[in-house]
Amino acid sequence: MTTAELVRALRHDFGAAIQSVEEPVSDKVRVAVTPESVVAVAKSLYRDYGARFLITAGIDSRKDRDGFDVDHIFSLDKEQIFFIVRTTVPSDGPHVAAITPEVPAAAWAERELQDLLGVKADGLLDGRRLILPDDWPEGVHPLRKDIKYGDWPPLGDGTGEATYPWKPAPEGTSTVVVGPFFPVLEEPTQLRLYVDGERVIDCDYRGFYNHRAIEKMGDSELTYNEIPFVAERICGICGFIHSSCYCEAAEEALGITAPRRARYIRSLMLELERIHSHMLWTGIAGHILGFDTVLMQTWRMREPLMWLCEKISGNRKTYGMNIIGGVRRDISRDLYPEILSVVEKIEQEWAQLYDAVQGDTILKARLVGVGMLPEETAKALAAVGPTGRGSNQAIDARADHPYAAYDEVPAKVITHPDCDNWARVVVRLEETLESVRWIREGLKEMPDGPVMATDIAETVPAGHWGVCTVEAPRGEAIHYLVTGGDNRPDRWRVRAPTYANLQALPSMIKDETIADVPITLGSMDPCFSCTERVEVVNMRSGEAETLTHQELLTRSRAATERLRGR
Amino acid sequence: MVTRIIHIVLSPLIALVVAVFLLGLSRIVIARIHRRYGPPIYQPIIDIIRLMNQQSISHGTLFELGVVLALAGSIVTVLFIPLGGTNAPPGSYPLAHGLLCPLSSSGGLLVVIYLMLFGPVSIALGAGASENPNASIGVSRKMLLALAYEVPFLLVILAIMSHYGTISIAEIVSRQQDSAWGVFSVPLSAVAAFLILPAMLGIRPFDLVGAPQEIASGPLAEYGGRYLALLTIQNGIQVFVVIALFVNLFLGGGVNVITFLLKVFAVFLAAELVSAVLPRVRIENALRFCWTWPTGLALAQMIITVVSR
């Protein structure tokens, strides 16, 4: 089905509800629909045309058309189409009908819309806060344009007693709190397990403890060319995918074509990143199962790859190579043999590890049949990456929406039908080998030539848009960019893969034992972010003084003021 | 009498020194398998000194009592276990000089079986008082694990008692020194005991009681400072006791303290090597494992022993 046929079919079904259709680049469509019909259109896309929900982007467009745009982004994977359903709601007491009851994967996206844009989603079963802190005042929505980046809401009432409305524990269960800091979760996130003995009956989740307001920074502080470097810092493990994804989306919005060689270099770095990330994950998974020998050995194997990346880019991680229009560093042909020898050494050692893992009966006992994510659930909750592929969902952005050099050198999509933790392990182990194969092919095919586009216009028109997905080691990342004035985007929407996968966690750990919760959570390779809380101890007097939330907030605000030089 | 008093002091002292040494050795062995350097062998001593000086938060009398009882229980157990030497008449072993076992004449194996449960129960008591959900899950796992290995362990003990016709460990040791070691005369029991050794030591694949990644160190979750230091020592002594018992029952003890300790190190190394290449299992897997292979082997040996008598 082409985009034209799809639009015709929707026009036939919904008539005048389809207000306008834009298709600036082939296979990327944005249709505007009336607020009344948004649920019906979304439902039809999801049910009748097999579209997969990606994310919702809310845009504060009050200065242009006195309203908020709500863009639901869908993907038709087989047809390689991005389909955006836009509806504009009036700015006075904005609210929109929630699509979550029909499209379950949208649950978090719509809660986020309520939090950050203040557009109420009517009909949400769970409308609790997702991102804003518990003591954040009502009615302050940070992504609105009238809030400046760095504005602070007034401090709360000072009692520090604001609490999250946790789900009540079911009858006959006790509550085990995992996090915000927990040995196996090196990043802040909180999981409340309602357990009966060791069996998990239900759970509740609270995260986003360290929301960094990167999207806000993107549309109010940074310029187009600065964003790739901030985007790369979204993640400390797979940052390059974010800068690649942003650059590809921006190039599309601005009508720039990156040279072939630059796109091959992007793919090459992305595959190197995938290998190191999967090796890192395998080690962590071993550690979670108390198998530290695996952790030490995989990280030892991984080290030469980090050195190689340092040789190519100047950094072990956070390569800083992407820029709109190409890459900033070329890779010398003299390095090709070294790249090959490093990855082929890994391939050889990895094959041995793969065999050892396959034959380990205790590992199998821990992983097989644990953390089940049935195919239907994976589809309904739009799980991505190895989490989705382990449940037989053939979703891989490299094949579904080829970017960088994957149109010329395709990557094989690896799936596994078992839907358990074991399947997710096997998918990752095989993907590592597949990435080595890609690098071998890619280096052979890599053309010579420039690495930067030269025909870049001086000014950027407002109102253009681009959308791109990039397959991160954990799943696909999505960047959606709407250009604005002032040399910066009007809206830059990012969705990291863990955002989609975490929503599947409650169904994966239900009825499992506590012993299996860490590895099940680990099996999706979650990526949160890092922060710390402080206790001050006066060593001389031995007196401990615990800072309250309020005092911490006051102190950190004072420190930020100092840094800003205000 | 004086010798006896010296022995009563000497026995736990040896146990303490060796226990701390074993903890350090364990870290080095595991580091070598990981291809790391690992900490110096005296690292546990540094840790214990540091913990002793740290702030210790208590959750009440029961919480503290648990630590004291566990440590006391482990130390008392040592007194019942021969740590090398022999009862044989002077002259038959030139380097031997009497049995180092202050309480060899009272109770023997039966007392040791009871005393070995003292540690887990005391820790359960203390950790329970902290009311930390992770601790209570850890305690329930500890009790289940004890249940898992006690079944084959008791069968092993029964086979040995019926083979040697005595409950005195000293007697069993000297019988082995006269004829064949237990590992040859009751081989299936020895295999069964080696299989449950990791569970009794609380090391991988059966380190699920304190699994840090799952339940934040379980029973130890609330223990810090000097309580944790004492429990570290207790754990070390418990490890020593279990291995010393294994050496006495299956490897003929030692004709003097040196050969005895060499055997202890050998068994400990073997157990650590197995442990380093295995992941952690779930409690149900641990129960299933302990009640199949080790129980089956121990039962078979017991039947063979009883029938052949």
Interface residues (C-beta under 8 A of the other chain):
Chain A: S174 T175 V176 V177 F182 P183 V184 G197 E198 G286 H287 I288 L289 G290 F291 D292 T293 V294 L295 M296 Q297 R300 D360 I362 L363 A365 R366 T513 I514 A515 D516 V517 P518 G542 A544
Chain B: I30 I33 H34 R35 R36 Q55 P133 N134 I137 S140 R204 P205 D207 L208 A211 P212 Q213 E214 I215 A216 S217 A276 V277 L278 P279 R280 V281 R282 I283 E284 N285
